Amino acid sequence: MRDYKVLILSTCSSLKRFPIAAECNLGVYKGEPYDQVLNNWLEAIQDLTKKKVPAEDLYIGSNWKEVLSCAKTASCVGFIPQVWIVSAGWGLIPAKFQITPYAASFSEGESSIHNLKWSREFNSKQRSRSWWQTINQKRNLDLPSSLPQLYCSLLNKKNLRVLIILSKEYYLPLELEILELISLGAEVVIVSSGMYSELEMVHPVIKDHVLPLNTKFKNANESLKKNCYVLNASMATWLLENYHDELKKGREELYNVLDKKRIQLNEEEFYFSNKQKEKSQW
């Protein structure tokens, strides 16, 4: 039997189980120069006197629950899963890594990196990319500082699949690293209904790695009829439950079967819509 492995990369959760110290909440630094904030931030979250807990125990909420369910499902269908987290506050970390509770995000909101003072020429992508690269390089942690470094650190890459569960906002800081992953020969698949719905924002090389999954897939299964914040992680779990054999065969096989499903769902929706119109005319 082949040993199939899946590296699950997921965004973190804004909901935390434990209280957050003021200096570990990016919201309190609003309007301050980002480079100064980053140094103060790293000093605060890495403070040895602060209590630390495994990241997988810190995050709560339905989305994080789905991410853990995804890893469990992967194990049940013949994969050896490994979960790593894309965190705006800590950088790239494994799920079991001990961290200080924090609040920071690449998305808009009170704890967003975009609320800091940036150079005027920096757009949202440049801000996100700069913060991500710098926090990974400057932190005092013995961990890979990028997705390609993580991939290269894995000893046996045979039958390895890289499953990335991503929102549009968290794609921005990772774009260059995903490109490098693909160039290294990694079997990358991305679950992001937001990215698929706005493929024009996605780099041409990455487009074929974004699985053809959108909000219409909510009609494919009851487990997918959830809000948009949970949908990507739910679809990743559903994908592993129903298309694990295709994932084992490779990205192209998986993409093709999902694209057929997408067309089927579109046709069913069109048929149902016409039936409804016919009824209304009686």
N, C-alpha and C positions, 0 to 999 in steps of 0.2 A: 504493500500500500504506500502510495506517495505521501510525503509529508508536505501538505499545503499550509502556507502561513499567510496571515493577513495583518498588515500594519494599518491599524485604524487611526487616522488623524482627525481629530474633532476640535471644534471651537469649544471654549470653556462655557461656563454658565454664569450669568450675572447674579444669580441667587446663591447665597452662601449660608452655611449652617451655623457659623460662629460669628461673634461680633468682630467688627473691623475697626482698628485703631484709626484715628483721624489722619495721621501721617501716611497711612496705607490706603487712603481713599484719594484717587487722583482728582476728584472733584474739588478738593480744598486748594489745589494749585492753579485753579482757573485763572487765565490771563498772564501767568508767569512764563518766562522764556523756557522753551521745551528742553534745551540742553542742560540748563541748571536744574530743572525739575527732575530730569532723568537721573542725574547723579544723586540728588537727595532721595529720590524714590528707591533706588537700588540700596542705598544705605539703610533706609527705613524697613524695607521688606526683608532684608537679609540680616537684620539685627538679631544677634544670637540670643538676646534676652527675651525675645518674643516667642510665644507658643506657636509651634508648627504642627500641622496635621497632614496626612496623605491627601493629595489633591482630589482623589476620587471620593474621599469622605467629606471634603469641604463643600463641593458643589452639590446643590439640591435642585429640585424642580423637575418638571416632566421631560424637558429636553435631555438633561443629563441622565435621567432614568432610562431614556430610550437609547442613549449611547452605550450604557452598561448592558442593556438588553441586546444591543447589536453584537457586542463582544461575546456574550453568553451564547447567542444564536450561532455565531461563527464557530464556536467550539463544538456545538451540537451537530453541525453539518460537515465536520471534517477539517476545519482549519485550526491552526494554532494562532490565537489572536494576541496582539500586543497593542495596547492603547497609549497613544501620546496626545498631548493637549497643546493646542495653539492658544496661548494666553497673552493678552496685551500687558498684563501685569508682571508676568514671570518669564515670558518667552516660550520656548519649546521645552516641554517637560513631560516625563512619563507619568501615567496616572497615579502611580504609587509614590511619587516623589513628595517629600514633606515640604510644605509651604506655609507661609504666614497668610492668614486671611487678608484679602485685599479687594479693592474695587477699581477696575480699569477696563476700558473697552475701545475697540476700533470703530464701534457703531456710535451714532449720535446719542447723546444723553448726558446726565450730570457728570459721569466719570469718564467721559470720552477724551482721548488724546487730542482731539480736534479743538478742545476748549482751551488748550495751552496757547502761548504766544509763539507763532511761527513766522518765518520769513515770508513776505508777501508772495514771492514767486513759487512757493510750495503749494501744489494742489493737494487734494485729498489722498491721491495715490502716493505722492511723494512723501507726505507726512506719515502715512501709515508704514511705508517701506522704510523710511529713515528710523522711525521709532523701533520697529521690529528688528532691524539689523543691529542697531546700537545696543538695545537692551540685551540681545543674545550675546553680543561680543563683550560687553562691559561687565556683565554679571559674574560673580565669583563662584561659578559652579562647574563641576567636572561633568558636563553634559555636552552633547553635540549642539552647535550653535546655529544649525540650519537643517532643513529637510534633506539636502544632499549629503551632509555630514552624517546625519542619522542613518540614511540608507547605506552609505559606504561603510559604516561601523558594524553593520549586520554581517555576521560571518558567512551564513549560507543563504544566498538570495534565490536559489533554485525554487521554483514553484511559489515565489513570494508575490502577493498582490498588495498594492498600496491603495487603500480605500480612504478617500478624503471626503469628510462630511463638512460642508462649507457654506457659509452665507456670502452674499455679494460683498459685504463690507470687509470680511476677513480674507477674501480673495486678493484684494489690493496689495497687502504687504507680502503675500506669498507668491505672487505671479512669477518673479524671476527664479525663485527656488523650485517651483513646479516645472518650469521650463528646463532647468538643469536636471531635475529628476528624470524627466522624459528623455533627455539627451544621454543620460547614463544607462538607459535601457530599462528603467523601472516600468513595471506593468501598472500604470496609474489609472484609476477610475475615480471620477468626482461625482458625488451626489449633491446637487444643488439646484433646486427648482428655480431659484432666482437667477442663477447664472444661465441656465438653459433658456429661460424666458427672455434674457437680454444677451444673447450670444454676441451681439455687436461689440460688447464691452470686453469680450474675452479674446486673448491673444490667439491668432490663427492656429498656431501649433497645439494649443491647449484645447481648442474647440472639440476635437474628436474624442477627447478624454472626458468631456462633460456628458454624462449619461442622459439620454432623451427622456428625462423625468420632469413633469410639471404638475401643476395643481389638479389637472384632470385625472391624475392617477389616484386621487382620493376615491374615485368611483370603482377602482380595481379591488379594493378590500376595505372592510369596516375599520381595520386598524389604522388606515391612512386618513380617516376623516377627522383630522385634528387641525389645530390652528397652525399658521405658517411657521411659528417659532419651533414647532416640534416636527414638522413635516419631513425635513431632510433626514433627521435621525430615524424617524419611523420608516421612511422609504428604504434606508440602508438596511434596517432589520428585515423588512419585507423582502428586499432583494436577496438577502442571504438565505431566507427561508425558502424562497421559491425558485431562485435562479443560481444556486450555489454551484451546480454542475457547469453552467455556462461561464461563471466567474473563474472556475478552475481551468476551463479551456482557454480563457484569455479575454482581453478587453473587446476585441472585435466581435467575437461570438456573443458576448453579453450585450454589447451595443445593438447589434442587429436584432436580437430577440426582443429587446425592450422597445426598439423603434417600431417593430411590428405590433407590439402591444399598444403603443401610443396611437398608431393609426387606427387600430381596432376601437379604442376608446373614443377617438374623434368621430368615427362612423356611428358608433352607438349613441353618442350625444346628438349627432345630427338627426338620426332616425327618431330618437325620443322627442326632439324638438319639433319635428314635422308632425308627429302623432299628436302632440299637444295642440298644435295649430289647427289640425283637422277637427279635433274635439271641440275647440272653441268656436268653430264655424257652424257646428250643428245647431 
